Amino acid sequence: GNSVTQMEGPVTLSEEAFLTINCTYTATGYPSLFWYVQYPGEGLQLLLKATKADDKGSNKGFEATYRKETTSFHLEKGSVQVSDSAVYFCALKIQGGSEKLVFGKGTKLTVNP
Amino acid sequence: DSGVTQTPKHLITATGQRVTLRCSPRSGDLSVYWYQQSLDQGLQFLIQYYNGEERAKGNILERFSAQQFPDLHSELNLSSLELGDSALYFCASSEGVAGGGLQFFGPGTRLTVL
């Protein structure tokens, strides 16, 4: 089946530290890959996406590269801010298949000043 | 603001009761999706409607049902509620049934079953 595995959290970093949140996937078809972010008390917001191998999605200083050979889509940011504190979800959707999103468990990030 | 609205924001009820959650999609979006977020199961897809018709079903219990009305708003009905149904229920909408339309999420309805 289709599934997403994220690194276990929580992750606690100091401001300006480098962030990596690992995400790997298994898919029966060709997936599109997404990172969503959930700030405290809010819904999910799309952070970035990639639809084909070697694509790099980027937004607000965050980046993730679609690696088909390693079935990965790791999220990175060079210098985190306190305002980045949130829960991050990796997700996939099979192209040409059901439109449903399959999510990882989420990784809680706390950034301390 | 995603443009997707959900009501109510919070709902507290007792076991055995029935509740209705409402979702209004973004203007122009024809697809509506329902997801459940719980501590043990994470974020799980429940059901999708496209222009009034059911399109896909996920891990939705038989006690739960949904529909999409002609004005495209959707309702998720949860009946014979159990403690384990306590969760955050999200609605999302997208343009269409195929073509890679991005899903935009509402703020969610937090259901507490006592």
Interface residues (C-beta under 8 A of the other chain):
Chain A: S32 Y36 E42 G43 L44 Q45 L46 K49 T51 F89 K93 Q95 G96 S98 E99 K100 L101 V102 F103 G104 K105 G106
Chain B: S2 V4 S31 Y33 Y35 G42 L43 Q44 F45 Q48 R55 A56 G58 F90 A92 S94 V97 A98 G100 G101 L102 Q103 F104 F105 G106 P107 G108
